[in-house]
Amino acid sequence: MQTSDLKDLADSDDLSFKALSLILAAWDEGTESGVSQEQMAYAALFTALTDLVALYGEDAVKKLAQGLERRIELGEFTLDRMIQ
């Protein structure tokens, strides 16, 4: 993501975009400090899952995680795929 795109997200009134902007900035800071993208991804997943469990409980998060399999298969998280 380009710096101008990140600034647009940070300036948005939408709290989801502001949150994404903060996460992307932290991600950049981590990788610039020598932390691998894989390590950043695992740390982000761990943090997200532990927070979600604390907020909604294990059963709700388990259901959310089970739904991710299909979304991954459909390419929802693949940013560079070719749409035919």
C-alpha positions, 0 to 999 in steps of 0.5 A: 500500500502506498503512503498516500493510500495509508494517509487516506485511510487514517483521515477517514471518518470510518473507524474500520479504515482508521483501524486498518491504517494503524495495523498497516503502519505497525506492520510496516514498522515491524518489517522495517525493524527486521521482523518477517512478514510471517512473524507479523502475520502470526502475531496479528492472528494471535492478537486478533483471535485472543481479543475476539475470544475475550469479547465473544467467547470461544464458541463464537470465534470457533464458528468464525474460524470455520467460516474462513476456510470457504472464504479462503478457498473462494480467494477472498484474501488473495489480493493478486488473483486474476478474475476470469 
